[in-house]
Amino acid sequence: MKKKKPNFKLSAEEKKMESEIENGDWTPAADKEINRIRSQMVDAAQSRSKDARVNLRLNSDDVEKLRLKAEREGVPYQTLIGSILHKYATDQLIEEKAVEAVMRKLGKKAAG
């Protein structure tokens, strides 16, 4: 029996990515690489001095999404939030769409 796909509204770019994944064009990262990145995230978050306290009111849906992402990555959700804020503050946060645009341009140059 074929599994029924959830009914989400996807953008054209998301549909393309879904199709590429289903066709096997994407491969998952090796567990070793995932664990290395996870370890680096936790080490970086724990090694920095946390001397400022901040209280934020956030949308509960956003918090739930962050908790789920943190769970998938194997880190506490507050560590994930701290990591995101640190990357943003130090201009290290990269937008997925910007990366995809660069990859498309590189692909065109390689093909051309």
N, C-alpha and C positions, 0 to 999 in steps of 0.2 A: 504494500500500500504506500503510495506516494504521500509524503508529508505536505500538508497545506501550508503555504507561505503566509506569514502575517500580512495584513493589508495596511501597509504604510504608504504615505504619499512621499515619493522620492523625486528629487530633482533629476534633471537629465544627466548630470554628472554622477549622481549617486546610482542611477540606473545602469550607467556604463560600468561603473566600478563593480556593481553587483553581478553584471553579466561576465565581466572579466574574472571575478572570483569563481563563479559557477563553471566557467570554461577551463579553470585550472591555470589561468595566467598568473595568478598570485600564489605565493607559497608562504606558509606560516614561518615566523622566525623560529630558530632552534631554541629549545628550552634553555640551553646554556646561555644564549644571548639574552633571552628574556630575564633570566635570573641575574645576569651581570648588570643589566640596566636597573632592575628593581633594587638590587643591593646598592648601586651607586646613588639612587634616589634617596633611599633611607639613610645611608651614610652621610650624604650631603645635608639632608634636613636635620639630622641629629648632631652633626658636628658644628653647626653654626650656633652662635650664642643667641638665645632668644630672650632679649631683655626688654622688649616692648609688648605690652598687652593691648589687644584690639578686640573690641566687641562689634560684631556686624549683625545686621538683620538681613537675611537673605531669603529669597523665594524658596519655599519648601520643596517645590519640584526640582529646582536647581541643586539643592542640597542632596536630595535623593539620587539624582543623576551622578553627582560627585561621589557619593557613597558607593554606588554601583561600580563606577570606574575604578575607584580606589580598591574595592574588593577584587575586581578582575586583575588589577596590577599587584595585588598582595601587599598593599601599604595602608596604614591608617588614613582615613579620609582627611583629617586635619593636616597630616603630613603632605598629602596631595595638594590641598588648598595652599599651604605654605610654599610648596615647590612652585606652583603656578604663579603665585604673587611674586616670589623671588625672581623667576624667569622674566616676568613682565617688567619688574623694577629694574632689572639689569639688561634689558633689551635682548633677552635670549629666547623669549617666547615667539615661536614661529607659527604663522597661520598656515593651516593645511592647504588652503586654496593657493597661497603664494608658492608653496613647495610644488604643488601639482602644476602650476603654470610654468615654473622653471623646468620641471621634468619634461613637460610637453615641448618646450622650446629646445631643450637638449636633444630630445628624440627627433625633432624636425631637422636639427643641424646634423645629427648622425646619419639620418636617412638621405639628406641632401648632399 
